[in-house]
Amino acid sequence: MRNFVIILGIMLSFFALQGQNTYASNTLQDSTELIDDLQFTEIGSAEDSLNNAAIQDSSLQDSLPKSPAPTAIGAGSDAASDLNSSADSSKTLWQTFIEGLVGGFIAFLMPCIFPMVPLTVSYFTKRAGSRQRGIFQALIYGASIIVIYVAFGLLITLLFGSAKLNELSSSGWFNMAFFLLLVVFAISFFGTFEITLPSSFVNKIDAKADSGKGLGGIFFMAASLALVSFSCTGPIIGTLLVQASAKGEILAPAIGMSGFALALALPFTLSAVFPGFLNSMPKSGGWLNSVKVCLGFLELALALKFLSAADLVWHWEWFDREIFLSLWIVIFVLMGIYLLGKIKFSHDSDVAYVSVPRLFFAIFSFSFAMYLVPGLWGAPVNILSGIAPPMNTQDFILGGGATAAPASDTGFPASVKYDDVLHPPRNFNAFFDLDEGMAYAKKVNKPVLIDFTGHACVNCRKMEDKVWVDPEVGRIIREEYVLIQLYVDERSVKMPAEKVHYSKLLRKETKDLGSWNGDFQATRYQSNSQPFYVLAGQDLEPMVTPQGAIFDAAEYAAFLQRGVDIYKARNNTNE
């Protein structure tokens, strides 16, 4: 039981990375790519002054996505834009690798894999005839595991492509299917049944492993391990692949699998190279199943995120924030009770007494559940930003349940297009139609903040729940901008016939609002990822370089203020 601290700690770290990436990856942004020939003017430069004088107001009809590229504003900062995009991609891939690494270590602790370490190492030692040759073969074995899982990640990318997987991740059917899949995985971890591959296929691989005397036999032995352990690793791999694919990076599935395979292969290799390492490892026992059951609780909690996404996409409006938080509270209370030995599943060993590690992890589980309780009355619960449903789904908020913006926005229309299905973040007013929003912006003579967003966009919700609630950020958006939220995954709203056209970039007609908005973003601003914030004037040209998610409130406020300053300077010049 002395190893339970390390085991459950790794498991909870995996949950944090998969679910919301709040601490270790607080600066993560959804990837935002701009075409190289799109250039922006450095603020305050001579080119900026010249361009300010040259910019003329254009009609809204000119803003429709008819041309494949926007008019250039100036020159001098495209390299910086490329650098920021590259940095965001690097962060995403590194984070995916770490998620895979943690997932691999958890998979190693599963009952299907952990007990196989002594047998595998002993097999290599006897087969080789000498320790040196056994070490060499163990290294080949570890490398084979890595090759198998990385090839699987690449296969996923080749079959679907990152863009298709990213599109699927915002689909209601996809989110509902994955919710059900995670529930099935959780039930499997609770011991109801095991998910296995066809026995005939596994037996053929085993036969090749037994008959092979060279490196081919070692490779098939590694493949046999991957297949036999599928009942334990399948849920972890499935979760990892979907999370990686949703990031929009083409190499993300392969990178995630490389981290997973490295963590899985490393203990086998180290056990052969350093025999003392094998002796120091804990013995198999009931604690392995305890890890598996706790992972089942975490899978069940994570599944609710996908149910929430489906609810938002399909506009059911019943799976609100209170229901989500209530279920999470119950799940973590039950996990705490389980750690204390008060709940027993079919494959659990009897807990004669509660060890100190179990007690501390039970305290952690109960404390986390208590931390979520104030969220039932409107507390922000920042650790769940991006996972829990948005605040505008909250039915009751202590201290006032109104969702309208403050009095500074009293001139805002009482009703806007599509507000029967789309709702702004709490305490904000927003337009959901570009034409209507731009007409209002001209009327009040304000710049626009175009927020390309999505119902299933995790970082979009994190920005609204963690950054937009900052007093200065909220003040600038409400007082200085006209907020236009363009949902790229809204399928229920159908476009009028005059706005339906074939999108060469999306390779389909813009029959619904989401397709039209997605085509407009890709055609006008050369980006297809969310969130994507464009600070524009009456001509819809970006005044500063558009940005993705910025989780630092001060930095985001400075980004907004730069747009305000440029807009006011241009107005003074035109006057």
N, C-alpha and C positions, 0 to 999 in steps of 0.2 A: 504493500500500500504506500510505501515511501515514494513511489514513482507517480502516484496519482496527481500530485501537484503539477509536475511537468506535463503530463498527458492532457489533463483537462485545460491547462493553461494554453497549450498549443491549439486545442480544439476551440476554445473561446476566441483565440486570436484569429483563427480561420473564419469563424462566424463574423467577427468584426470586419475583416477585410472583404468578405463576400457581400455582406449586407449593406454597409454604408461608408466604409473607408473614412471614418471621421477623424481619427487621430493621426495614424501613420501617413495617410495620404491626403491631408487636408488641403493640399494645393492642387489636387488632381482636377483636370479640366477635360470635358468632352473634346475630342479632336476637332480642330477647325482648320480647314485647308482653303487657301486662296490661290488662284491661278497666278503664275509668276508675273504676268504682264500687268496685273492690277497694281497701280502705284498710288501712294498717298503722300501728301505734302507734309513736311516737318513743320510743326506748329511754330510760328514766329519767324520762319525763314523768308528770304526774299521771294521765293517762288510762291509762298503762301499769300503774301501781300498782292502779288500780281494776279493770282487766281481768284482772290476775293473780289477784286475789281471786275474780273471777267465773267464771274458766275451770274447767270440770269435765271430768273424764275421760270419754270416750265410747267405746263399743265399736267394734271394727274394722268391723262391718257398716255402721255409719253413715258410714264413709269411702268406701263404694262410690259410683261416679259416678251418682247418681240425680237430682241437682239441677243446674241449669245454673250455679250460682254458689256459692262457698263462703261460710261465715259470716264476716262482717267481724270483724276482731280489734279494731279501734279506729279512730282518725281522726287525720289530720294529715300523712301522708306520701305520699298518692297523687300529688300534684303532683311530688314528687321522683322517684317511680317513672316517671311519664310523661316527665320530663326526661331520665332515664337512658336510657329506651327511644329517645327522639328522638335523643339523642347517638349511641347505637349505630348507628341507622339512617343518620345522617349520615356516620359513619365508613365504614360499608359502601359507601355510594354514592360517596363520594370515592375510596375505594380502587378500586372498580370503574371509575371514570372514569380513574384513573391507569393501571390495567391496560390499558384500551382505548387510552389515549394512547400507551403504550409499544408496544403491539401494532401501532398504526397506523404508528409510525416504522419498526418492523421491516418491515412490509408494504411501505412505500415503498422500502426497500432491496432488495426482491425483483427478480429479472431481468425480471418481467412489467411492472413499473411504472417503475422508475428510468430506463431509457432513453427513456421516453416524455415526460419533462419538457421537454427542448429542443424536441421536435417540437410538443408541445401549446402551449408559450409562443409559438413561432414562428407557429403557426397563428392564434392569437388576434391577434397583432400585425399580420399581413398581412390578416386578415379585417376588422379594425376600421378600418384605414386611418390611424389615429393612435395614438400611444402611450397617450393618455388614455382613449380608448374601449377600447383593448385591455386596459388595467388594469381598467376597469369590467366588461368581459366575463369577465375572469379571476376577478374577485371573485364574479360570478354563478356561474361554473363551480365554484369552491370551495364556495360555499353549496349548490349542487345536490348535490355529493358528500355533504355533511353531511346534507342532507334525505333522500337515498336510504338511507343506512345507518341513520339514526335511525328512519325509517319501518320498515325491516326489523326493528329491535329491538322497536319497538312491536307489529309484527305477531306476533312470537313470543309476546309477553306476552298479546295478545288471543286468540290461538289456544289457548294452554295455561293461562295464568294462573300467577302465581308459586307458588301453593300446589301446583299439579299438577307443575310443574317441580321443586319442592323434594322432592315425593314420589317423582318419577322418579329423582332423584339418589341416593336410598337404595335403589333397586331393583337386584337382582343382574343382571337382564337389561339394564337401562340401562347399568350400569357395564361389563358385558362388551361390549355393542355399542360403547360409546365407546372402550374399549380397542382393539378391532379397527379402529375408524375412525382413531384416532391412529396405529396401526401402518401403515395404508394411507397416511395423510398423510406419515409419515416415509419410507416407501418411495418415494413420489412426489418428495419433496424430494431423495432420493438420486439421482434422475434416471431411475428405471426407466420411469415413464410420467408423463403430465400429466393432471390432473383438469380437465376443461373442461365447459362447458355446451353444450347442443345448438347446432350451428352455425347452424341455420335461425333460432333465436330471436335469437342474437347478430347475425346479418346484418340482421334486421329493425330492430333498434335502431340499427345502424350506418347503415342507409338513412335512417332518420328524422333522425339527426344530420346527415347530409350534405345532406338536402333542406331542413331548417329554417334559416331566415335570421334569426329573432328569438331571443328568450330560450328558446323551446321547443327550438330546435336545440341550444342550449348545454346544456340539461338532459339531452337525449338523448345528447349527447356524454359527459356525466358518467356516465350510465347505461351507455354503451358501455364506458367505462373500468372500471367496476365489474364488468361481465360478462367482459370480455376478461382481466382480471387475476385471475379467480376461481381459476385453478389455483394461484396463489401466495397469495392472501388467504383462500381457503376454509378451509384448516386453521387459520389464526390466528383467523378469525371464529368457526369452530366451537368451538374451545377457549375463546375468550372468552365466548361465549354460554352454554355449559354451566356454566362457573365462575360467571358472573354470576347465572344462574338458580338455582343451588344455594344462593345466599345468602338466598333467601326474600323479597327486596325486590321489589315489583311493578314498580318503575321501573328495576331493575338492568340488564336487557338493553338498554333504550333509552339509559341513561346510559353503559354500556360502548360502545355503538355510536357515541355522540356523541363520546367521546374518540378512538375509532379513526378516525372520519371527519375530525375536526379535524386530527389528526396527518397523515393522508393528504392532505388538501386544502391544508394550510399551505405546503408547499414549492412547489406549483404556483402559488399566489397570490403568494408572495414572489418567485418567479422573474420573474413578470410586472411586479410593482411595482418591484423592484430588479434590473435586468438584471445588475449586478455579482455578485449572489448566484448567478446561473446560471453565470457564468464561474468562480466559485470552487468549484463543485461538482466532485467527482472524476469522471473519465471512466469510462464503462462498460468492463467488462472481466471477467477471470476471478474477481476478488474477489467479484463479486455471487453467483456460484455457490457460492463458499466459504461465504458467509453462509447461503445456502439449505441447504447440506449440514449445517452446524453446527446450524442450527435443526432439521434432521431428527433429529440425535442427541438434542437436547433433547426433541422431541416423543416420541421412542421411550422416553426415561427417564420422562417424565410419564405415558405410557400405562400403565406398570406400577402406578401409583397406583390406577387404575381396576380393574386386574386384581386387586389386593390387596383392594379393597372388595368385589368379587364373591366372592372367596374367603371373606371374613369373613361375608358375608350368607348364602352357601350352605353354610358350614361344611365346606368341602373339607379345610381344615387341612393343605394341602401347600405353599401359597405362603407360607412363613413368612418371618421377618425376615432370616434368613441368605441365602435365595435372592434376595430383593429387593435386599439390599445387594450381593451378588455381581454381579448383573446391572448395577446402577448403576456399580460399580467398572469392570467391563469396558467399558461404554458410554463412560465418561469417559476411560479409557485409550485406546480407539480414536479418540476425538475428538482427543486430544493427538497421537496418531500421524498422524492426518489433517492436522492443522495443520502438522506437520513435513514434509508432502509425501510420506509413506511409503505412504499409501493414496490411490488415484486412482479417481474415479467416472467414468461415461461422458461427462459434459459438462464435466469439469474441464480446466483448462489445465495445461500442464507447469509445475512449480515449479523453476525453474533454481537458486534458492538460497532459504534460509529467512531472511525478513526479521526484523528485531528485534521488531515487533509480534506476528508469528506465533509467535516463540520464547517471548515472555512469556505469551501466551495458552495455548500448549502447556504451559508450566510450571504455569500456573493449573489447567489441566485435570488434569494428572498429580497435582498437590498435592491437589486435591479428592478424587481417587480414593484417594490415600493416607490422607486424613482419614477416609474411610469404612471403611477396613480394620479398625480396632479394634472397630467395631460388630459384626463377625463373632463377637467373643468377649464381647459384652454391653455395650460402651461406649454411652452414651446417644445420641450423634450428634444433638444437639439441633436442628441445622439442618434435619433431616428429620422433626422432630416433626409428626405429623399426616399425613405422606405415607407414611412407612414403616409396615409392619404393627406392631401394638403389641408391647411387650416380652414379653407373656405367650405370644407365638408363638415366642420364641427357644428353640431346642433346647438350646443350651449357653451358659452364662454363666461366664466365668472368675472363680474365687473362690467359686463356689457356684451351682448351678442351681435351687435350690428356689424355688418361687413362693408358698409358704405365708406367712402373716403371722407376725410375731415372737411370742414366748412370751406377750405380754400378752393375746393373743386365744385362749388355750388352751381357754376354755369354749365356743368356737364349734363348732357341729355338724360332724362329720366329713364329712357330705354334705348338700347342700341341693337343693331342687327346681331342675331345669333345668341343673344343673352339668355334665351330659353334653354340652351344646351351648354353654353360656355360661360364660365364665371371667372372674374378677375381674382387675384390674390387678395386676402383680407386687407382692408383699409386702403385699397387702390381702386381707381376707376380705369377701365380699359375699353378700347374698341377692338373688335375681332374681324372687322372688314377694312381692308386697306383704303378703299375709296372714301368710306365714311370717316375714317380716322384722319386722312389727309385733308378733307374738306373742313373738318373741325379745327385742325392745326392752322390752316390758312385764316380761318375766322378769328381765332384768338392770337394769331401771330406767335406761335411757339414752334420750336423744333420737335421732332418726333423721336421717340425711342421705340424702334421696331424690335420686338422680342420674338424671334423664331423659336417656338417651344413645342412641346408634345405632351400628351397625357402620360405616356410611359417613360418620359425623360427623367431619370433620377437626378441628374445635376441641375435640371431646371427647377425641380422642387426644392433642392438644397439651397439654391440661390434665393428663392422666394422666402424660405423658412428661416434662413440664417443670415443672409446679407441684406435683403430688401427690408427686413424689420429694423435694421439699424436706423436710428433717428435721422441722421444726416442723409443717408442714401434715400430713405423714404421721402424726406422733404424735397430733395432735388427732383425726384421722379414726379411727385405730385404737383409741385409748384412751377417747375421749369420745362417740363416735357408733356407731350401728349403721348400716352402709352398705347401702342398698338400691338396686341398679342396675336401672332399668326401661328395657329396650330397646324403642323405638317402631318399629323396623323388623325385628323378629324374626317371620318368617312360618312357620318350620318347626314351632314349638310350637303345638299346637291347644288351645284353651280348653275346659274341661268345659262341658257343656250348661247348667248352672245359671249360668254366668258369661257366656254369649252373650246379647247384647242389641243392639238397633239403636241406633247412635250418630247422633243428629241432627247433630252437628258434623262427623263424618267421613262421614256419609251412607252408612254400610254397617254390617253386623253385625260385632261384635267376635269373630270366629271364631278368631283367632290371638292370641298373646301381644302382638305389636307393636300390633295394633289396639286391644286392651284397654288397654294402657299409654298409647297415644296419646289415646284417649278419656278416660281418667282424668286425664291432664295437662290436656287442653283443658277438660274439664268442671269439674274441681276447682280448677285454678290459672289458667285462662284464658290458656294459652300453648301454642303448638304448635311451638316451636323448641328445638333442642338445641345445646349442653348447657344444662340448666336445673336449678339446685341449690335444693332446698327443705330448710330446717332446721326440723323439726317436732317437736312433743311427741307424747304418746300419742293426742291427738285429731286428729293430722295437720294441724293449723292451723299455718301458717308463723309462726315466732317473730320473724323479721326478714324484710325484703323479699327474696323469692327473686331469685337472680342468674343471669346467663348466664356466659360464660367471663370469668375474671379472670386475666390472665397474669402479674400481679405476685404473687409468692408471699407477701410480707408482707401485702398487702391481702387476699388470700384467707384467710390464717391469721387475720387480724383479723375477717373475716366469720364464720368458723367459731367463733371464740372468743366472739363476741357471742351466738351461739345457745346455747353452753354456759352462759354467765353467766346468761342469761334463764331457762334450764331449771332451773338450780340455785336461782335466786331464787324461782321459782314453787314448787319443792318445799319450800323452807324456809317459805314463806308458808302452804302447805297443811298443813304439820306443826303 
